[in-house]
């Protein structure tokens, strides 16, 4: 977790302890239920934890913020963000029950009281959140269709309420499909590792009529 500690030097002792515990927990659960590619696991801190925390480089969630993580898989980006922002409330959802089981076990072992995890499709959710985060679960246009109804009007950040989407590569065509105004944050501006050269956080504000 040295990479995480390098880029986030102001972590509390408890946050550091939780990040250190995370790798061992995922190694244990991943051996039983494959939620992270086996060949990718050696890069766990960089490609899963630090990548998730790219969102924390573009926004400092204020206490009391509600955040939905759609298609969380094994708990990314939601669990690292929940460690980073202990006074915010996170709802992690995925349609695959066995993945949510891993998330629930990791959340319990880390002692995170600000996370709930549920096996449900995003389209079936009625709750509202200030922000919706995700890590490239599908193309942007259909994703926005799933979750637009779930964005709260209760806006109290410099960034407007909406979606914070982790994705890489050439996104011009995909963004054009949405017909939306999208702000792009290049993660290479924050992290020096080669993995982040093409990785981005997309902010799509959603204003309800």
RARA-V60816 format. One record per backbone hydrogen bond with DSSP energy under -1.0 kcal/mol. NH is the residue of the N-H (numbers start at 1). CO is the residue of the C=O. E is the energy in kcal/mol with one decimal. If there is no record, write none. Layout:
nh->(NH:NH)
co->(CO:CO)
e->(E:E)
This chain:
nh->(5:6:7:8:11:16:17:18:19:20:21:22:25:26:27:28:29:30:31:33:35:41:43:44:47:48:49:50:51:52:53:54:55:59:64:65:67:68:69:70:71:72:75:76:79:81:82:83:84:85:88:89:90:91:92:93:94:100:101:102:103:104:105:106:107:108:109:110:112:116:118:120:124:125:129:130:131:132:133:134:143:144:145:146:147:148:150:151:152:155:162:163:164:165:166:167:169:175:176:177:178:183:185:187:189:190:191:196:197:200:201:202:203:204:206)
co->(1:2:3:4:8:12:13:14:15:16:17:18:21:22:23:24:25:26:27:29:33:37:40:41:43:44:44:45:46:48:49:51:52:55:87:62:89:131:91:133:93:93:72:72:75:77:78:79:80:81:85:65:114:67:116:69:118:96:97:98:99:100:101:102:103:104:105:106:107:90:92:118:121:122:150:66:66:162:68:164:139:140:141:142:143:144:147:148:129:153:130:204:132:202:134:200:198:171:172:173:175:203:201:199:186:187:187:193:194:167:185:165:183:163:161)
e->(-2.4:-2.2:-1.9:-1.6:-1.0:-2.4:-2.3:-2.3:-2.5:-2.4:-2.0:-1.5:-2.2:-2.6:-2.1:-2.0:-2.6:-2.8:-1.1:-3.3:-1.2:-1.0:-2.0:-2.0:-3.1:-1.6:-1.8:-3.4:-1.1:-1.5:-2.0:-1.4:-1.4:-1.4:-2.6:-1.9:-2.8:-2.2:-2.7:-2.2:-1.2:-2.3:-2.3:-2.4:-3.0:-1.9:-2.3:-1.9:-2.0:-2.3:-1.8:-2.5:-3.0:-2.5:-2.9:-2.8:-1.5:-1.7:-2.0:-1.4:-2.2:-2.8:-2.1:-2.6:-2.9:-2.2:-2.4:-2.2:-2.2:-2.1:-2.7:-1.1:-1.8:-1.8:-2.6:-1.2:-1.8:-2.3:-3.1:-1.4:-1.6:-2.8:-1.6:-1.5:-1.7:-1.8:-2.1:-1.3:-3.1:-1.8:-1.4:-2.5:-2.7:-2.6:-2.8:-2.1:-1.3:-2.8:-2.3:-1.9:-1.0:-2.5:-2.6:-2.4:-1.8:-1.5:-2.7:-1.6:-2.0:-2.7:-2.5:-2.9:-2.9:-2.3:-2.4)
